[in-house]
Amino acid sequence: MKPGDGNEYPRLKAWEFIYEYIWNDERSWQDLIGREQIDTTALHIGFYLANWGMFRGSSGLLQNSNLDLMKTLARLLFSGRGLDVLELGLDDFASGAPGLKENQQNLDALLQSLEALSSNVSWTTTLKTKILMGVWGQFPALDRFYVAACRDLFPRRAFITTASGKGLTALATLLEEQSFEIPSFSTATRGLPYPTARVIDMALFEYGLQLGNARVAFIAK
C-alpha cells in the first residue's frame, strides 16, 4: 500500500504493520506470547485497533482497557483454539471442504471466547471481525460500510454479514459462484500477499463508503 497524496503515514497501512508482524515466519506462535515478545505483540494489536477506530464509539475499549487486556487477547489468539483457526484459510471454509463443520465450530468458539475477556468491553461484531482481519486476514471486517455494500450488492444472501463460521462459508461460496477477478497486492516490507478476504474487505468498504456518500449528497439536495 502506497502513501496517499501528501500523506507519508497513511492510517490504512496499520493493517500491513500488524499483519507482517504476526506472519513473520522467523517467529513461532509461542514466541508472539513469550516473555520477550508479549508486550510488543500487545502493543501491535492495541495500536492497530486504535488506528482502525475501535477505541472510539460503543466498544468501551478507551475507558476499559490497557496493555494487560491486549496481552490477554494475544494469549487467547496465539494458543489453543486460536491456533486452530489461525492455521486455516478461506478455502477451509468453502462448501465441501474437509473438516468444514469443525472449522466453523472452532471459529464460532473463538469469537465467543473474545466476549469472555472483559465484561466492560462491548465485543461488537465490528470489533471482533476487525481483530480477526488484523491478525488472521481471512475474515473481512464487518463494519457498517462493508455490511451496507453486501446488502446492496448481495441482498437476501444468508449469513453473508454474520460473524460466524457459516458467515465465512457464505463468503467463500459467493466468491466461488461469482468467479470474481481478485487483484493481487503485497505488503510493502516483507512482500506478503494480501489474503483474498482482505482484498474483498477493501473493495466492499470502499463501495459502502461511496454508497453512503451518495445518499448523503442526495438528501442534501
Order of alpha helices (4+ residues) and beta strands (2+ residues): alpha-alpha-alpha-alpha-alpha-alpha-alpha-alpha-alpha-alpha-alpha
